[in-house]
Amino acid sequence: MSRKFFVGGNWKLNGDKKSLGELIQTMNGANVDPNVEVVCGAPSI
C-alpha cells in the first residue's frame, strides 16, 4: 500500500461566519485526486 500525498494548510481565523461557510463549500466541492489527502487546520470554530 502506497502513501497518499498530503497537503496541509493553517487557517488563521481571519474572516467571519460567511467566509467560513465559503471556505468549507469550496473545499468540499474541490476536484481533488483520490491519492491526495487535504487538511485545513483550524484552531477553533
Buried (B, 14 or more C-beta within 10 A) or exposed (E): EEEEEEEEEEEEEEEEEEEBEEBEEEEEEEEEEEEEEBEEEEEEE
